[in-house]
């Protein structure tokens, strides 16, 4: 999970280590209450931020991740004004928003795909990871909800 800060000539996203699904108390130290739909049941606050800059790329790995990476780029390019090239993870250099699809499992008996995901950050990368492309798309939607509304 993340929250945002707007900085001059860049968009900075502050990440919270990962969502877990149990009851969530208000997060201490955040500039505002985080509002997400659906609301994660638990958030772990982390330190630091990951600025999206003109040098940031969007990298992908795993079956089904490329279309989701392209979707994220389509959402962020007009909002940031940055090129945000979409590249395979093996080609990625420097600052990157990484989309990792760890598998492409079959749907369950009811036809649903796994939707769980995690969002984590290091100083030079933000990683959205899931077991299916559906879960990865859910992570992208969470990321979008937490960007500053001023950039849209």
C-alpha positions in Angstrom: 0.0 0.0 0.0 1.1 3.5 -0.5 0.4 7.1 0.0 1.7 10.0 -2.0 3.5 13.3 -1.8 3.7 15.8 -4.6 7.2 17.2 -5.3 8.4 19.8 -7.8 8.8 18.2 -11.3 8.2 14.7 -10.0 5.5 12.6 -8.4 6.7 10.8 -5.2 4.9 7.8 -3.9 5.5 6.6 -0.4 5.0 2.9 0.0 3.9 0.8 2.9 5.5 -2.6 2.9 2.6 -4.9 2.0 -1.2 -5.4 2.4 -2.3 -8.3 4.6 -5.9 -9.2 5.1 -7.0 -8.6 8.7 -8.5 -5.7 10.7 -6.6 -2.4 10.1 -6.3 0.3 12.7 -5.6 3.9 11.5 -2.0 4.2 10.4 0.0 6.5 12.7 2.3 9.0 11.0 0.5 9.2 7.7 -0.6 12.7 6.5 -4.1 11.5 6.1 -6.2 8.4 6.5 -5.7 6.0 3.7 -8.9 5.3 1.8 -8.9 2.3 -0.5 -11.6 0.2 -2.1 -11.5 -2.5 -1.2 -9.9 -1.6 2.0 -7.0 -3.8 3.0 -7.4 -5.4 6.4 -3.8 -4.6 7.5 -1.1 -2.2 6.4 2.5 -2.1 7.5 4.0 1.4 7.5 7.5 1.7 6.0 10.0 4.6 5.7 11.0 6.6 2.6 9.4 7.2 -0.7 9.9 6.3 -4.4 9.7 9.3 -6.7 8.4 8.8 -10.2 10.8 10.8 -12.3 11.4 11.2 -16.1 14.1 8.5 -15.7 11.6 5.9 -14.3 10.7 2.9 -16.4 8.0 0.2 -15.9 9.5 -3.3 -16.1 7.6 -6.6 -16.2 8.3 -10.3 -15.7 6.2 -13.3 -15.8 3.4 -14.6 -18.1 0.5 -12.1 -18.3 2.5 -9.1 -16.8 3.2 -7.2 -20.1 -0.5 -6.2 -20.7 -0.8 -5.0 -17.1 2.5 -3.0 -17.4 1.1 -1.4 -20.5 -2.1 -0.5 -18.7 -0.1 1.1 -15.9 1.9 3.1 -18.4 -1.3 4.3 -20.1 -2.6 5.5 -16.7 0.6 7.2 -15.6 1.9 8.9 -18.8 -0.7 11.6 -19.1 -0.8 12.1 -15.3 3.0 12.6 -15.0 4.0 13.8 -18.4 6.8 11.2 -18.4 7.6 8.6 -21.1 7.7 5.7 -18.6 8.9 3.1 -21.1 7.7 -0.5 -20.6 10.6 -2.9 -20.8 11.2 -6.6 -19.8 12.7 -6.8 -16.4 15.9 -8.3 -17.9 16.3 -5.0 -19.8 15.5 -2.7 -17.0 18.2 -0.3 -15.7 17.9 2.4 -13.0 14.6 3.5 -11.4 11.8 1.2 -12.1 8.2 0.3 -11.2 8.4 -3.5 -11.4 5.4 -5.7 -12.2 6.0 -9.3 -11.3 3.5 -12.1 -12.2 4.7 -15.2 -10.3 2.4 -17.5 -12.3 -0.7 -17.7 -14.4 -2.8 -20.2 -12.3 -6.0 -21.7 -13.6 -9.3 -20.3 -12.2 -10.9 -22.1 -9.3 -14.1 -24.1 -9.7 -16.2 -21.0 -9.7 -14.1 -19.4 -12.5 -12.2 -16.9 -10.3 -8.5 -16.2 -10.5 -6.3 -15.5 -7.4 -6.4 -11.7 -6.8 -4.0 -11.3 -3.8 -1.0 -9.0 -4.4 1.8 -7.1 -2.6 3.3 -3.7 -3.2 6.7 -3.0 -1.7 9.5 -0.4 -2.3 13.2 0.0 -2.3 15.1 3.2 -2.9 15.3 2.6 -6.7 12.3 0.5 -7.4 8.7 -0.1 -6.5 7.4 -3.7 -6.9 3.9 -4.9 -7.6 3.7 -8.7 -7.4 0.9 -11.2 -7.7 0.3 -14.8 -8.5 -1.9 -14.0 -11.5 -2.4 -11.1 -14.0 -5.8 -10.4 -12.3 -4.0 -9.9 -9.0 -1.4 -7.7 -10.7 -4.2 -5.6 -12.2 -5.7 -5.2 -8.7 -2.3 -3.9 -7.5 -2.2 -1.3 -10.3 -5.7 -0.1 -9.3 -4.5 0.3 -5.7 -1.5 2.2 -6.8 -3.8 4.6 -8.8 -6.1 5.2 -5.9 -3.1 6.5 -3.9 -1.7 8.9 -6.4 -2.4 12.6 -5.8 -5.6 13.7 -7.5 -3.8 16.8 -8.7 -2.0 14.8 -11.3 -5.1 13.5 -13.0 
